[in-house]
Amino acid sequence: MIIGTMIKKKLDEESFYQKLRNYTRDKIECTPHSFFRFSEEQRKRFNCDFARDILLNRKPILAGLQYNGNYALFYDFEDNKLLRIMIIFISGRIRVLTFYTIEKHQLPKL
């Protein structure tokens, strides 16, 4: 893992979730890079609406500030997996930098 994406500080999950809920769906944006880890077929499911739903409706099981200044959020997902969503707050918006699934044993130990 690149040091920039490593978590340097664990954040309070409930507080971070409440911060996310202060944003509306239209203030959460994605770019083509947000989905680069997914195949074309997977992108039919894992799209910006999917990311918005997760961010606004589910509390992360882990939230952390990365060395590069971005935020990493981890959510329980299906089939013993987790979702890792990396975001940045920019100009009054949330930008989804990337997201992907990982195995539960890959959850960072902080």
C-alpha positions as CSV (number, residue, x, y, z in Angstrom):
1,M,0.0,0.0,0.0
2,I,1.2,3.5,-0.8
3,I,2.0,5.4,2.3
4,G,-0.3,8.3,1.2
5,T,-3.3,6.1,1.4
6,M,-2.5,4.6,4.8
7,I,-4.6,5.9,7.7
8,K,-2.7,8.1,10.0
9,K,-5.6,9.0,12.4
10,K,-8.8,7.1,13.3
11,L,-11.9,9.3,13.4
12,D,-15.1,8.9,15.4
13,E,-17.4,7.0,13.1
14,E,-20.7,8.5,14.4
15,S,-19.4,12.1,14.2
16,F,-18.1,11.5,10.7
17,Y,-21.4,9.9,9.6
18,Q,-23.3,13.0,11.0
19,K,-20.9,15.2,9.0
20,L,-21.7,13.3,5.8
21,R,-25.4,13.6,6.5
22,N,-25.1,17.4,6.3
23,Y,-24.6,17.1,2.6
24,T,-27.4,16.4,0.0
25,R,-27.1,13.9,-2.8
26,D,-26.4,16.6,-5.3
27,K,-23.4,17.7,-3.3
28,I,-21.7,14.3,-3.7
29,E,-19.9,13.9,-6.9
30,C,-18.0,11.2,-8.7
31,T,-15.5,11.2,-11.5
32,P,-14.5,8.4,-14.0
33,H,-11.6,7.7,-11.6
34,S,-14.1,6.8,-8.8
35,F,-14.9,3.6,-10.6
36,F,-11.6,2.5,-12.2
37,R,-11.3,-0.6,-10.0
38,F,-14.6,-2.0,-11.3
39,S,-15.3,-3.8,-14.6
40,E,-17.8,-2.4,-17.1
41,E,-20.3,-4.9,-15.8
42,Q,-19.7,-4.0,-12.1
43,R,-20.1,-0.3,-12.9
44,K,-23.8,-1.0,-13.7
45,R,-24.2,-1.6,-9.9
46,F,-21.4,0.3,-8.4
47,N,-22.2,3.8,-9.7
48,C,-22.4,7.2,-8.1
49,D,-25.9,6.7,-6.8
50,F,-24.7,3.6,-5.1
51,A,-21.9,5.5,-3.4
52,R,-24.3,8.4,-2.4
53,D,-26.7,5.9,-0.8
54,I,-23.9,4.3,1.2
55,L,-22.4,7.6,2.3
56,L,-25.7,9.2,3.4
57,N,-27.5,6.2,4.8
58,R,-25.0,3.9,6.5
59,K,-22.6,4.6,9.3
60,P,-19.0,3.4,8.6
61,I,-17.5,0.7,10.8
62,L,-14.1,2.6,10.4
63,A,-13.3,6.2,9.4
64,G,-9.8,7.5,9.1
65,L,-7.7,10.4,7.8
66,Q,-5.1,9.2,5.4
67,Y,-1.6,10.6,5.1
68,N,-2.5,12.2,1.8
69,G,-5.3,14.3,3.4
70,N,-8.1,12.2,2.0
71,Y,-10.6,10.2,4.1
72,A,-11.1,6.4,4.0
73,L,-14.4,5.0,5.1
74,F,-15.1,1.3,5.5
75,Y,-18.6,-0.3,5.5
76,D,-19.8,-3.8,6.0
77,F,-20.9,-5.3,2.7
78,E,-22.1,-8.6,1.4
79,D,-20.4,-12.0,1.3
80,N,-17.9,-11.3,4.2
81,K,-16.6,-8.2,2.4
82,L,-16.2,-4.5,3.1
83,L,-16.5,-1.4,1.0
84,R,-13.7,1.0,1.1
85,I,-14.7,4.5,0.0
86,M,-12.1,7.3,-0.3
87,I,-13.4,10.8,-0.3
88,I,-12.3,14.4,-0.1
89,F,-14.2,17.5,0.9
90,I,-13.7,20.2,-1.7
91,S,-15.6,23.5,-2.3
92,G,-18.6,22.5,-0.2
93,R,-18.9,19.2,-1.9
94,I,-17.9,15.6,-1.3
95,R,-15.9,14.0,-4.1
96,V,-15.7,10.2,-4.2
97,L,-12.1,9.6,-5.2
98,T,-12.5,5.8,-5.5
99,F,-14.2,2.9,-3.9
100,Y,-13.9,-0.9,-4.1
101,T,-14.5,-4.1,-2.1
102,I,-12.0,-5.7,0.2
103,E,-12.0,-8.8,2.3
104,K,-12.9,-8.3,6.0
105,H,-9.4,-9.4,7.1
106,Q,-8.0,-6.5,5.1
107,L,-9.6,-3.9,7.5
108,P,-6.7,-1.8,8.8
109,K,-5.8,-2.4,12.4
110,L,-5.6,0.9,14.2
